[in-house]
Amino acid sequence: MLLSATLSKPAKKTNDNPESSYIRVKIKLSVSSNLEQNLYLAEFYTKTQVFHKKMSAVEVAEFIQKNIPANFKNCVERTETEEITVLANKKGEVTRLVKKLKKENALGGGTAPKGVAEGNDNGGTPDPAGERPIPYKNLLTGKSFNKKKNYILPEGKSVPFLVRLGIMTAEGRVIAAKYDKFRQINRFLEIFKDAALEVLAKKGGGELSVVDFGSGKSYLTFAVQYFLTEILKVPCRIFGLD
């Protein structure tokens, strides 16, 4: 079941297509409605305004199919088990990348951030129809649970290069003295991910060549190689220069 979808990187605007005036569209499953009806809340962003609309599951599927790649070059969908990234290049060729998720990460649940009461609204503004924003709750059970940081390289899962570098044990436990380095690597990958997806969208997929200037001990070089080949499943060649 689709939990959320974000369409971005708009294509060239055309006067005969109203969807082309939006720069981003965010769609989320509404937990305040009957889940059997799969009611979604959609936010349509222009440069100066945001418009809200309720959509059924069928309408969401039709909207995504209609607008990728016609009006948007990037779409990230989340289900209970997968994160699906759809990339389109200038030729209209589409690449589909699938990442498996743990259930709790796919649901996006957890405790509310500081300043927001658990189970209350997430700080968003209600839409004109009176629909509440998505709260910090499990979308399927409605039960709150402790939020765990959703790292690209998660704790608890053994990552070979982190083990070899002495950052993680073979059982997937991060060494306490190396936790800052562990977070630094994950933060870097979050930034690199955006750039990589943009390049892949322009290339339409295929092998990537990466040059790392000042690679030093190669922590980030190995991180990039692992991210591309093991997570995105993209072939790559990496050159480290120091």
Protein Blocks (a to p, Z undefined) as FASTA:
>chain_A
ZZbdcdehiadddfklmklmpcbdcddddfkbcfklopacdddddfkbccdddddfklmm
mmmmmmmcklbcbdcdddfkbccdddddfkopacdddddddfklmnopacddehiaghia
ehiacdfkopacdddddfklopacddddddfbdghiacfklmmnopacfkopacfklmmm
mmmmmmmmmmmmmmmmmmmmmnnpajdddddehklnommmmmmmmmmmmmnopacddddd
ZZ
